[in-house]
């Protein structure tokens, strides 16, 4: 099976996302707990502890298989993430 360039890029981005989720699972859980509990300090603290490459890898839309819901992404972005 041959993939188009776009399909290859999409799969690579999803692979990077899944790897970031796996490698930073405790941070993802802590951020989700902070979001659930309305603890903005916890959310931003955990988010900013991640390096820029990891934050980019985790920033995948939910319709594309991302770990954050639309509401969670909106909150993180609103907090400066």
Secondary structure, DSSP 8 states (H G I E B T S, - for coil): ----HHHHHHHHHHHHHHHHHHHTHHHHHHHHHHHHHT-HHHHHHHHHHS-HHHHHHH---GGGT-SS-HHHHHHHHHTT-
